[in-house]
Amino acid sequence: MNHLKALVKILLIAGLLVYLCFALFHFARVANEEKCSGLNIVIADSTRAGFITREEVVRLIDKAKVNPVNSAIDRVKTKEISDALLKNPFISEVICYKMADHRVAILLQQRLPLLRVQSVEGGDYYIDENGAAMRFTEYPADLVVATGHIDASYAKNDLCRMGRFLREHKFWDDQIEQIYVHKDGKMDLVPRIGAQLIHIGRPDSLDIKFRNLHVFYEKVMPQVGWDKYAKIDLRHINQVICTKSDIDQKS
């Protein structure tokens, strides 16, 4: 009798294990056959003007034929989605994964333009914060335009340094409209307010040069007026040299 009870217990346990294995397999299969119910798209720096919108993300994955919506969730290949999006020059990073509610999350880092470049040597393009070129297209934000003698090396180093300084200092980013680069690599700045041409020289000691300019704006301009000077020379970090507007403006 004891042997019979032991056998029954063994059979019950075995049956339970078989059922559990079947149930786990069945429900996992059912879960995997669930379809992707939607996308959760998050774009970093979305408060700043950019090229990438939610609609553009959907358009890109539609074009690459990797839109996962209504596809079986277990057949969704998140790497293919990431690879398709990374082909866009205005996207720098992508994280893509499946969510518990059967949606697919797409997290994007935009590659934002720093300056627009119009070189006399040819080319109309943007540079990013690393000085890398980005193809020109209509951009919804008002960027500082750099013109003159600009090659790839200068853009990547000197021009990029100036662009980063302006981006980090909103007052100057709003105030400066154009950067002109001479053949010797020295810069002139064209402000939005005032008719002065600002000689900045090489883009070094920028904190000191712009601090001097700020003091000049604050202390001198209110006394003499914004039309008093045609040129403001900041090339020497220990002084600000001005040229009156009624004097010949040739350097």
Buried (B, 14 or more C-beta within 10 A) or exposed (E): EEEEEEEEEEEEEEEEEEEEEEEEEEEEEEEEEEBBBBBEBEBBEBEEBBBBEBEBBBEBBEEBEBBBBEBEBEEBEBEBBBBBBEEBBBBBEBEBEBBEEBBBBBBBBBBBBBBBBBBEEEBEBBBBBEBBBBEBEEBEEEBBBBBBBBEBEBBBEBBBBBBBBBBEBEEBBBBBBBBBBEEEBBBBBBBEEBEBBBBBBBBEBBEEBBEBBBEBBEEBBEEEEEEBBBBBBBBEBEEBEBBEBEEEEEE
